[in-house]
């Protein structure tokens, strides 16, 4: 097997892996999990007490 054939096969394998990852990431089954993960940064805000100017004394 020539090195050019190996490079061609390896390029095809990597391309198929890329397509698989893109399909996985954009599948509708994963949307709920990704939306939940995207909103994790805001989960803290509702639970923490709000500070006012008088409370800081």
C-alpha contacts under 8 A as a table, 3 or more apart, distances in Angstrom:
res1	aa1	res2	aa2	distance
1	X	5	X	6.52
1	X	6	X	7.17
2	X	5	X	5.39
2	X	6	X	6.60
3	X	6	X	5.03
3	X	7	X	6.20
4	X	7	X	5.08
4	X	8	X	6.18
5	X	8	X	5.04
5	X	9	X	6.20
6	X	9	X	5.18
6	X	10	X	6.06
7	X	10	X	5.06
7	X	11	X	6.04
8	X	11	X	5.14
8	X	12	X	6.27
9	X	12	X	5.09
9	X	13	X	6.22
10	X	13	X	5.05
10	X	14	X	6.19
11	X	14	X	5.21
11	X	15	X	6.09
12	X	15	X	5.07
12	X	16	X	6.16
13	X	16	X	5.21
13	X	17	X	6.21
14	X	17	X	5.01
14	X	18	X	6.16
15	X	18	X	5.04
15	X	19	X	6.24
16	X	19	X	5.07
16	X	20	X	6.09
17	X	20	X	5.02
17	X	21	X	6.21
18	X	21	X	5.18
18	X	22	X	6.23
19	X	22	X	5.14
19	X	23	X	6.15
20	X	23	X	5.17
20	X	24	X	6.11
21	X	24	X	5.02
21	X	25	X	6.05
22	X	25	X	5.13
22	X	26	X	6.17
23	X	26	X	5.34
23	X	27	X	5.85
24	X	27	X	5.32
24	X	30	X	7.54
25	X	30	X	6.87
26	X	30	X	7.21
26	X	31	X	7.35
27	X	30	X	5.70
27	X	31	X	6.84
28	X	31	X	5.18
28	X	32	X	7.98
29	X	32	X	7.09
30	X	33	X	5.41
30	X	34	X	6.25
31	X	34	X	5.19
31	X	35	X	6.02
32	X	35	X	5.18
32	X	36	X	6.13
33	X	36	X	5.15
33	X	37	X	6.20
34	X	37	X	5.00
34	X	38	X	6.05
35	X	38	X	5.05
35	X	39	X	6.39
36	X	39	X	5.32
36	X	40	X	6.47
37	X	40	X	5.29
38	X	41	X	7.10
39	X	42	X	5.54
39	X	43	X	6.81
40	X	43	X	5.19
40	X	44	X	7.82
41	X	44	X	6.80
42	X	45	X	5.60
42	X	46	X	7.74
43	X	46	X	6.47
43	X	47	X	7.60
44	X	47	X	5.65
44	X	48	X	6.41
45	X	48	X	5.62
46	X	49	X	7.93
51	X	55	X	6.27
51	X	56	X	7.21
52	X	55	X	5.44
52	X	56	X	6.86
53	X	56	X	5.71
53	X	57	X	7.77
54	X	57	X	6.08
